[in-house]
Amino acid sequence: QVELVESGGGSVQTGGSLTLSCTASGTIFLVCGMSWYRQAPGKERELVSSITNDGTTTYANSVKGRFTISQDIATNTMYLEMSSLEPEDTATYYCAADGVQIKDIQWKPNIRWESIFLRWGQGTRVTVSS
């Protein structure tokens, strides 16, 4: 099984900073990529930022220059440093990860897999007040 656990949400004032973290654990062979999504009340879930295991990053235009995504591959942990927060950033933030579980590996004659997992965290609330 694979589980994602998020932490770091909270309440700040406009201009403040928060850092979210998300750790993937379980019977993981490889994490291919991790992402942060957010969903504000009454709105659809949107992609905030993502990072692949080779370090390639993407950001939503609304957070470029203010948010920084990073990862610790050794611990399958992803971080989202958020600065210059605005009330529009208020939302529940969810992490997602895709990768390969050990049980889905075929070891011989060559390592390969045919199944990719996708898991979501439980969400962490970020509130930015003006």
C-alpha positions as a printed NumPy array, in Angstrom:
array([[  0.   ,   0.   ,   0.   ],
       [  1.01 ,   3.588,  -0.535],
       [  0.048,   6.474,   1.704],
       [  0.608,  10.217,   1.445],
       [  0.733,  12.338,   4.562],
       [  0.676,  16.125,   4.36 ],
       [  1.513,  18.714,   6.968],
       [  2.234,  22.401,   7.324],
       [ -1.079,  24.08 ,   6.674],
       [ -2.33 ,  26.895,   8.849],
       [ -3.527,  30.474,   9.011],
       [ -1.439,  33.484,   8.088],
       [ -1.97 ,  37.091,   7.147],
       [ -1.483,  38.525,   3.696],
       [  2.189,  38.56 ,   2.83 ],
       [  2.989,  35.715,   5.17 ],
       [  4.706,  32.411,   4.452],
       [  4.004,  28.741,   4.988],
       [  5.756,  25.545,   4.   ],
       [  3.791,  22.418,   3.223],
       [  5.288,  18.952,   3.18 ],
       [  4.073,  15.639,   1.83 ],
       [  5.666,  12.26 ,   2.415],
       [  4.859,   9.142,   0.442],
       [  5.366,   5.891,   2.286],
       [  4.647,   2.22 ,   1.832],
       [  5.734,  -0.451,  -0.603],
       [  7.191,   1.996,  -3.085],
       [  9.754,   1.061,  -5.692],
       [  9.85 ,   4.42 ,  -7.429],
       [  8.081,   7.757,  -7.182],
       [  7.905,   9.262, -10.666],
       [  6.449,  12.621,  -9.734],
       [  4.657,  14.55 ,  -7.04 ],
       [  2.277,  17.452,  -7.291],
       [  0.387,  19.977,  -5.228],
       [ -3.211,  20.783,  -6.032],
       [ -5.575,  23.119,  -4.239],
       [ -9.297,  23.522,  -4.022],
       [-11.033,  26.604,  -2.741],
       [-14.674,  26.488,  -1.617],
       [-16.969,  26.435,  -4.613],
       [-14.135,  26.053,  -7.07 ],
       [-12.595,  23.183,  -8.958],
       [ -9.36 ,  21.578,  -7.885],
       [ -6.408,  23.124,  -9.685],
       [ -2.788,  22.188, -10.154],
       [ -0.454,  24.448,  -8.219],
       [  2.93 ,  22.903,  -8.844],
       [  4.595,  19.627,  -9.71 ],
       [  8.024,  18.057,  -9.665],
       [  9.353,  14.945, -11.347],
       [ 12.017,  12.665,  -9.972],
       [ 14.593,  14.298, -12.248],
       [ 13.786,  17.679, -10.737],
       [ 11.676,  19.167, -13.503],
       [  9.193,  21.623, -12.02 ],
       [  6.024,  23.34 , -13.17 ],
       [  4.008,  26.124, -11.583],
       [  0.606,  27.644, -12.098],
       [  0.911,  31.211, -13.35 ],
       [ -0.832,  32.469, -10.236],
       [  1.962,  31.222,  -7.956],
       [  5.073,  31.727, -10.07 ],
       [  7.675,  33.705,  -8.214],
       [  5.945,  33.169,  -4.884],
       [  5.903,  29.383,  -4.413],
       [  8.848,  27.   ,  -4.626],
       [  8.512,  23.25 ,  -4.912],
       [ 11.31 ,  20.916,  -3.888],
       [ 11.845,  17.308,  -2.952],
       [ 13.935,  14.909,  -0.938],
       [ 14.063,  11.818,  -3.098],
       [ 15.64 ,   9.707,  -0.37 ],
       [ 12.564,  10.111,   1.822],
       [  9.94 ,  10.556,  -0.942],
       [  9.093,  13.918,   0.554],
       [  7.931,  16.967,  -1.342],
       [  7.821,  20.525,  -0.053],
       [  5.993,  23.639,  -1.113],
       [  7.424,  26.88 ,   0.195],
       [  4.771,  29.545,  -0.098],
       [  5.59 ,  33.203,   0.354],
       [  3.824,  36.501,  -0.27 ],
       [  0.583,  34.689,   0.405],
       [ -2.64 ,  36.312,  -0.697],
       [ -6.245,  35.717,   0.335],
       [ -6.728,  34.1  ,  -3.083],
       [ -4.362,  31.336,  -1.97 ],
       [ -6.844,  30.228,   0.66 ],
       [ -7.758,  26.63 ,  -0.104],
       [ -7.29 ,  23.05 ,   0.909],
       [ -4.005,  21.859,  -0.528],
       [ -3.658,  18.263,  -1.65 ],
       [ -0.553,  16.393,  -2.621],
       [ -0.531,  13.673,  -5.225],
       [  2.106,  11.165,  -6.204],
       [  2.478,   8.674,  -8.999],
       [  4.953,   5.868,  -9.185],
       [  5.534,   2.161,  -9.02 ],
       [  4.901,  -0.269,  -6.196],
       [  7.283,  -3.109,  -5.443],
       [  4.545,  -5.673,  -6.05 ],
       [  4.155,  -4.478,  -9.637],
       [  7.787,  -5.015, -10.565],
       [  8.785,  -7.82 , -12.871],
       [ 12.425,  -8.406, -12.054],
       [ 13.416, -10.866, -14.757],
       [ 14.629, -10.968, -17.433],
       [ 14.732,  -7.164, -17.133],
       [ 13.186,  -4.855, -14.617],
       [  9.877,  -3.553, -15.896],
       [  6.435,  -2.639, -14.677],
       [  2.998,  -2.264, -16.207],
       [  1.119,  -0.519, -13.441],
       [  1.496,   2.967, -12.034],
       [ -0.087,   4.052,  -8.777],
       [ -1.656,   7.433,  -8.187],
       [ -2.399,   8.46 ,  -4.636],
       [ -3.769,  11.56 ,  -2.973],
       [ -3.158,  12.982,   0.445],
       [ -5.92 ,  13.911,   2.823],
       [ -5.469,  17.645,   2.303],
       [ -4.199,  20.44 ,   4.497],
       [ -5.976,  23.732,   4.954],
       [ -4.306,  27.066,   4.191],
       [ -6.101,  30.254,   5.183],
       [ -4.774,  33.69 ,   4.285],
       [ -6.506,  36.645,   5.88 ],
       [ -6.329,  40.227,   4.713]])
